[in-house]
Amino acid sequence: VWTGRIVKISPATVAAGEEVAVSVRLDPGVLMEEGYDWWVVVSTPWGFFSFVVPGGWQPGLHTCIQSAPFLLADPIEVLRAALPTGFYTFYFALDDQQNGTLDGTIWWDSVTVLVQ
């Protein structure tokens, strides 16, 4: 059983200039034997951005890493910053087609943040 989730450290609604922190953790259960595309993506008023290892945030849709799922017992922070006004939806997903394209069976979670 996959119990991946985004851990929301800051509230879902924040004031402009307030810091937003987003972390991910994963307990992949039985999914530890296959290769997967890992995705950490945010939808913003300016399009999609992806967290890529190494390199950090980049415009567009890109895999974070390609790897078999492994335990992330302690949350890993992927963002801590003040964001411009708007809606942001952060996604964490596993795609079982390890090919750099978001096209396989996906296990995912998301959180939306409104900055106003």
Secondary structure, DSSP 4 states (H G I P E B T S, - for coil): ----EEEE-S-SEE-TT-EEEEEEEE--TT--SS-EEEEEEEEETTEEEEEETTTEEEES---SEEE----EEEEEEEEEEE--SEEEEEEEEEESS-SSSS-S-EEEEEEEEEE-
